[in-house]
Amino acid sequence: MSLNPGSKRELTPQQRRNRRVGLICGATFFGMVGAAYASVPLYRAFCELTGFDGTVRKAEVAPDRVLDKTLTIRFDANVRNLPWTFTAEQRTQEAKIGETKLALFRVTNNGATPITGRAVFNVVPEEAGLYFQKLDCFCFSDQTIAAGQTVDMPVLYFVDPKFASDFDTRGEQEVTLSYTFFPSVEAPPAPETAQAHKPSNAG
């Protein structure tokens, strides 16, 4: 029986199976690619929410009580694959649990062009990540620094009073806050240079 030249040829069962398998493979591939791109921000959000792996959490308000227990906060500053000098302007601070404190870091771009970087952070011991929280931090966004520019960058932080009652942290006397600047993967097309930040009153 001859087919009408304008009609579509019907697929055989084998061809239909091959097409179905191809569609499934394609959907799986694009799903895995999407999951890979989403996994980094999702993992970061999970860590910030739970303090997992020593990740410092972002806070909206400071605690309403300060305990009569003091911790030594140590600061660590590092750079990877950037021509920057990055230092903490204080090696340590004494902070009461629940007290809001201000720490300053200084960054100098030793390169010949503006460069955008992003700081990642964590605390040691890792269990303290659940309670070490920041109200303001340069690490919340990309930082673009002009060639030869030096910028002071603040961190406004506190240690949640629950730190003192948690079995895993109540005996700790020191906490180290560590930052590492990496080149930003989301550098803006027309960089704006960072401005020295002068926060308001902080203890």
N, C-alpha and C positions, 0 to 999 in steps of 0.2 A: 504494500500500500504506500503510495507516494505521499510525502508531506507537503503542505503548502509552504512555498518558499518564504512567506512572510511570517510563518508561525515559529514559536520557540521550541527547540528540541528538548524533549523531556529527559531529565537526568536518570541515570540508572541507579539502583540501590547503592552500589559501590561508590558512585560519585557523590551521592547524597551523604554517605557516611564520611567520605574524605572531606567534604565541605564542612560538615558539622565538627569534625576533629580540628580542622584548621581554624574555625571560629573560636572554639574553646581554647586552643593554644594561644591565639592572638589576644583573647580577653585575659587569659592568665598572665601573659607577658606584660601587657600594659598595666594590669593590676599590680604586678610585682614592682614595676618601675614606679608607679604612683606610691606604693607603700614605702619604697626605699626613700623617696623624697620626703614623705610625710614622717618617717620614723625619727629623724633628727629633732624637728620641733616638738613632736609628741613626747619623745624621750626627755627632752629638756623640760617640757611642761610638767611631766610626771615627777622628775627630780626636784623641781622647784616646789611642787605641791607637797611632796613627802619628805624632802631632805635627803633622798636616797643618794648614796655615793658621795656624801659630804657636800651636796649642792646647797648653797645659801638660798634662803627664801626671800621673796619680796613682800614687804608689809605695807599696809595702808595707814595704820596708826601705831603710835608708840604704846607700850604697856601703861596701865594706870597705877602700877606699883613698882617700887624699887626695893630689892632685898638687900639686907646688910651682909652680903657675901660678894667678895671681889674676885674677878678673874683677870689673868694676864692675857691680853690679846696680842699675838705676834702677827707681823705683816710680811708677806713675801711677794716679790714682783719679778716677773719673767717676760721674755720676748722670744717669739719664734718667727723666723723668716721675715723680719722687719728691721730696717736700719734705724731703730729707735733706741733711745736710752729711757728705761722705765724703772723708777725707784719709789720706794715708800718713804715719805718724809718723816716718819717715825718708825722705829724698829719695834716698839711695844707700846701698849697703853694699859693702864689699870682701869677696869670698868666694873661697876657694880652690876649685878644681874638685874635687868629691867631698865637700866640707865641708858639714855640715848647718847651716843658718842660720835664725834666727827674725826675721821682719819683722812689724810691727804696723800695723794700720789702725784708724782711729777713725771711727765712724758716729754721728751725732746725728739723731734724728727730730724735725724742727721742726714736724711736723703736730700736730693736735689729737686724733688717734686712733691706736691701734696700727696699724702698717702692716707688711706682709710683702713683702720684696724678695728678689731672687736675683741674685747676681753672676756675670757671664760674664767670661772672661779670655782673654788671649793674650800671647805674647811677641814681641818684635822683637829681632833678625831672625827671620823665620819659621822658618828652618832650625834655630834653637835650641829650638824647641818639642819636638823629639824627645828632647832631653836635659835640659830644665828640668823637674824633677819635684817633686811636693809630697807630703809625708807627712801633713800636716794643713792644712786650709784651711776658712775660713768659706764658701767658694764651693761646697763639696760638698753643701750643703743650703740650704733657704729660711731666711731670718733675719727674725724678727718682733721689732720694736722698739716699745716703748711710747711714747706721746706725751711728748716732752721728754727721753727717755732717751738717754744716751750710752754706747756700748759699744765696748770695745777688742777687735779681732778679729785673731787670729794667722794667720800663714802659716809653716809649717815646710817648708823646701825645700832642694834641693841641685841642683847641675849634675852630671850623670853624667860620669864620667871619659872616656867615649867621645867627648865633645864635643871633646877635645883632639886626637883622631886623625882626625876626620871632615874630609874635604877642604873641605866647605862651611862649617865652623864653627871650625876650628882656628886661624884667624887673627883671630877676633873677640876684642875686649877688653871689650866692653860688651854687656849684655843688659837690655832693658826689660821689666818685668812690669807689665801693665796690667789693671785691673779696671773694670767698669762695672756699677753696680747698676740693675736694672730692677724694676718691680712684678712680683711673682710671679703666674703664671697658675694656681698651685695653692695659693693661700692657705688655711690651715686654717680651719674654721668657728669654732673657739674659740681665737683666737691665744694662744700662750704667749710671753711676752716673752723676748728674748735675754738671756743671762747673760754677764757679762764673763768671758772665758776666760783662765785663767792657766796656760799650758803649763809642763811641767817643764823640766829643764835643756836648754838649746840653746845652741849656739855662736854 
